[in-house]
Amino acid sequence: MKSTKDIAALLDEPACEHNKKEKSGCAKPKPGASAGGCAFDGAQIALLPIADVAHIVHGPIACAGSSWDNRGTRSSGADLYRIGMTTDLTEQDIVMGRSEKRLFHAIKQAIDSYHPPAVFIYNTCVPALVGDDINAVCKSAEERWGVPVVPIDSAGFYGTKNLGNRIAGDAMVNHVIGTRDPDPLPLTVQRAEIKIHDVNLIGEYNIAGEFWHVLPLFDELGLRILCTLSGDARFREVQTMHKAEVNMMVCSKAMVNVARKLQQKYGTPWFEGSYYGITDTSQSLRDFAKVLNDADLTERTEALILREEARIRKELEPWKARLKGKRVLLFTGGVKSWSVISALQDLGMVVVATGTKKSTEEDKARIRELMGEDTVMIDDGSPRALLKIVHDYKADILIAGGRNMYTALKAKVPFLDINQEREFGYEGYQGMLELVRQLALTIESPVWEAVRAPAPWKVRNKEKDLFKSPHPNLIMPDCPVRHPAGECKSAPGGFVPEGEGTHALESAALNVIKEVNNG
């Protein structure tokens, strides 16, 4: 189990400009508020996209069952990460002291059944409380079967999801990165006129396969990605991250400690960027060329940006006319709290407010830069608070995570999922086309007009009540009492058949109402 000193060291992040050597260094949850997940959830969600590794959750089955596959990452090959593995500890295992033995046998079963290149062990609250030494078990298993077994001590009670992200990154730096050199560049991809540069992306999770929109741009520029930690990654790629010439930090909230430690240990420079929106995508490509200090790469990068921006802006033109001026409430966190703003502004949309519950001070500074000093930043993600913002600022759509979907739908507000559960990729130039398409489909859906209108049966009943006679025999002013057929002289033909006068009046009244509504 981690000591208080170990946890304090992880919370003390010198790479954060606002660091104060305490929990307030990053946004901390208020008492009684949702923290967005525990440390175990943060550690597992950060490393689960490494697709060929056996991920074993050491703890009760609920820890694995409640967290498995909750990040919509995609893999281009291996799919072992899709199999949820757990030691499934019970009360008997704890009382009888069998939890370490169960872990040892679980590692054996995973190696025998799936032959993975490595096994990751995630510690949870129960074994941490009873004092299981997962480091010793992992070391013994690695010596026994010759397969790397990496301990990730991430008990949920250590802290928030963000702390778990850092624990996972720390485990990679301490146990995996630097244990292997990259493969030689294949002769088939070498180009005499272009120098190939090796780079890493940290905090890129390939949600819904969105990084595949950006990957062809790297190939064209001659940037070989050694590893994307951890979207669509492989264990052997993580091992080689120390050989990169530059690291790009995609989500500073998650693994800034990895970038900092790689710079300290191996001298690898790093910068922060995003691939959401045209402007940020172009800037990130420029930053690679700037840090690498390659004049030829800079020239080719500018040519690529000029070509791609012209192409995508032309394709976006018909969509922008449909979305220009639409008002958006964006409630997300981390890098998306400012990078998606840039993407929406590229489309001519107005962001009325943005969520900052999981954002760093650097994220908030970028938001102010994009939206102005008086921008509305939301820390309270309760349904009441969100719907008040929607109403006060007349937002046309709520863009948020899946947990806010039913809040929006119950309030009959258009909703678009932007977090990890989504099924559409929005990164890069090509991702902008998908983003604008989903926005238009959501806002313009005919369902909103239908659900906001009163129910047809309520309208019909209200109209009938409005013209209902106070006397059952009253049919019209000049013939107030129903007479036997033939005695009412006010109607054409000299009589009104019984019951027809009432239906005629109701029909006429309904026609008048329809004309008023249509007019």
Salt bridges, closest charged atoms under 4 A:
GLU13 OE2 - ARG260 NE 2.45
ASP69 OD1 - ARG82 NH1 2.80
ASP93 OD1 - ARG98 NH2 3.15
ASP93 OD2 - ARG102 NE 3.49
ASP112 OD2 - LYS108 NZ 2.76
ASP132 OD2 - HIS58 NE2 2.88
ASP170 OD1 - LYS261 NZ 2.09
ASP181 OD1 - HIS242 NE2 3.37
ASP183 OD1 - ARG180 NH2 2.63
ASP183 OD2 - ARG236 NH1 3.94
ASP198 OD1 - ARG224 NE 2.79
GLU210 OE1 - ARG422 NH1 2.82
GLU220 OE2 - ARG307 NH1 2.85
ASP232 OD1 - ARG234 NH1 3.12
GLU245 OE1 - HIS197 ND1 2.98
ASP294 OD2 - HIS197 NE2 2.82
ASP296 OD2 - ARG300 NE 2.91
GLU302 OE2 - ARG286 NE 2.82
GLU308 OE2 - ARG307 NH2 2.96
GLU308 OE1 - ARG311 NH2 2.74
GLU309 OE1 - ARG313 NH2 4.00
GLU315 OE2 - ARG311 NH1 3.07
GLU361 OE2 - LYS364 NZ 3.68
GLU362 OE1 - HIS18 ND1 3.28
ASP392 OD2 - LYS388 NZ 2.72
ASP392 OD1 - HIS391 ND1 3.47
GLU434 OE2 - ARG437 NH1 3.30
GLU444 OE1 - ARG322 NH2 2.46
